[in-house]
Amino acid sequence: MRVENMTSPRTGRPVANQFIIDDCDKTVFQSYNSTIVEIDWKHGIIVVFEDWDYSATTGKYRNKFMEDMGFDDMATKQGFAKCMNDGKYEEFEIYKDWEIYDNLESAIAFKNYVNSKGV
């Protein structure tokens, strides 16, 4: 597992309290102590957490994170909200943690269950 501070788009310096956590098949954006977005590359799942729009700073670095990860259409508040409400971005399914899932493992289990039933 690798944890690094995000960098300021203006100065290029590390920014306090804005983190990217990379753990093989999963990349997480964390703002202060709150997980904001988890991307599971292996299963094609994005989990959005309740504090996704907590503050202007969280939004600024959430957008930068999504752009850095290659999700350009999700790199604005409006684009992020649209994809989140659609539940899909290209081949990725998007889940809202506060509505259904306790964690990423639950999202994967649910996706596998749905796929096994042909729903």
TADA-V403568 format. One record per residue. N is the residue number from 1. PSI is psi in whole degrees, 0 to 359 (* if undefined). Layout:
n	psi
N	PSI
N	PSI
//
This chain:
n	psi
1	138
2	131
3	130
4	151
5	145
6	162
7	150
8	130
9	336
10	314
11	339
12	2
13	155
14	143
15	131
16	143
17	13
18	113
19	146
20	126
21	120
22	121
23	78
24	264
25	1
26	137
27	133
28	139
29	126
30	132
31	119
32	239
33	8
34	128
35	132
36	311
37	137
38	131
39	119
40	102
41	324
42	320
43	358
44	44
45	136
46	126
47	125
48	134
49	162
50	328
51	22
52	335
53	38
54	317
55	171
56	322
57	315
58	315
59	317
60	314
61	334
62	313
63	318
64	317
65	312
66	319
67	314
68	330
69	355
70	11
71	67
72	323
73	346
74	14
75	17
76	160
77	317
78	315
79	319
80	312
81	319
82	311
83	320
84	316
85	329
86	335
87	14
88	145
89	111
90	239
91	2
92	136
93	143
94	129
95	143
96	112
97	319
98	344
99	324
100	317
101	142
102	331
103	176
104	324
105	323
106	321
107	318
108	315
109	317
110	315
111	317
112	321
113	312
114	315
115	324
116	335
117	352
118	24
119	*
//
